[in-house]
Amino acid sequence: MKAGELRDLPVDELTRRANEMRENIFNLRIRHAAGTLDSSSDLSKHRRDLARVLTVLNQKKHGAPAPAPSEKKA
């Protein structure tokens, strides 16, 4: 999930996604502790996704302007 996609979502949708991701991370941590987690990298991927959602959510709540897309030089 990219931050650009998240910036298009309303605040209530971002809040809902953040809560779902927290629950998902909790379940992954339980499975990791029990030894039934297939890939431990899933846990870090979900944490990063949650951080992206929370960053965009805080930017929207505090009225911070979205960063301009960077242009790559050829």
C-alpha positions as CSV (number, residue, x, y, z in Angstrom):
1,M,0.0,0.0,0.0
2,K,1.5,3.3,-1.0
3,A,1.2,6.6,0.9
4,G,-0.2,8.3,-2.3
5,E,-3.2,6.0,-2.3
6,L,-3.8,6.6,1.4
7,R,-3.8,10.4,1.0
8,D,-7.0,10.0,-1.2
9,L,-8.9,8.4,1.6
10,P,-11.0,10.3,4.2
11,V,-10.0,10.4,7.9
12,D,-12.7,8.0,9.1
13,E,-11.5,5.4,6.6
14,L,-7.9,5.8,7.6
15,T,-8.9,5.4,11.3
16,R,-10.9,2.2,10.5
17,R,-7.9,0.8,8.6
18,A,-5.5,1.6,11.4
19,N,-7.8,-0.2,13.9
20,E,-8.0,-3.3,11.6
21,M,-4.2,-3.3,11.2
22,R,-3.7,-3.1,14.9
23,E,-5.9,-6.2,15.4
24,N,-4.1,-8.0,12.6
25,I,-0.7,-7.2,14.1
26,F,-1.9,-8.5,17.4
27,N,-3.1,-11.8,15.8
28,L,0.2,-12.1,14.0
29,R,2.2,-11.6,17.2
30,I,0.1,-14.3,18.9
31,R,0.7,-16.7,16.0
32,H,4.4,-15.9,16.1
33,A,4.7,-16.6,19.8
34,A,2.8,-19.9,19.3
35,G,5.1,-20.9,16.4
36,T,2.4,-21.1,13.8
37,L,3.3,-18.0,11.8
38,D,4.4,-19.0,8.3
39,S,6.5,-16.0,7.5
40,S,7.9,-13.7,10.2
41,S,8.4,-11.0,7.6
42,D,4.6,-10.6,7.5
43,L,4.8,-9.0,10.9
44,S,7.2,-6.3,9.9
45,K,5.4,-5.6,6.6
46,H,2.1,-5.0,8.5
47,R,3.9,-2.8,11.0
48,R,5.2,-0.6,8.2
49,D,1.8,-0.4,6.6
50,L,0.3,0.7,9.9
51,A,3.0,3.3,10.3
52,R,2.2,4.6,6.8
53,V,-1.5,4.9,7.6
54,L,-0.8,6.6,10.9
55,T,1.5,9.1,9.3
56,V,-1.0,10.1,6.7
57,L,-3.7,10.2,9.3
58,N,-1.7,12.6,11.5
59,Q,-0.8,14.7,8.5
60,K,-4.5,15.1,7.7
61,K,-5.5,15.8,11.3
62,H,-2.9,18.5,11.7
63,G,-3.4,20.0,8.3
64,A,0.1,19.3,7.1
65,P,0.5,19.7,3.3
66,A,1.1,16.5,1.4
67,P,4.6,16.3,0.0
68,A,5.0,17.1,-3.6
69,P,5.7,14.0,-5.8
70,S,9.3,13.9,-6.7
71,E,10.3,13.8,-10.3
72,K,13.0,11.4,-11.3
73,K,15.7,12.7,-13.6
74,A,16.3,10.7,-16.8
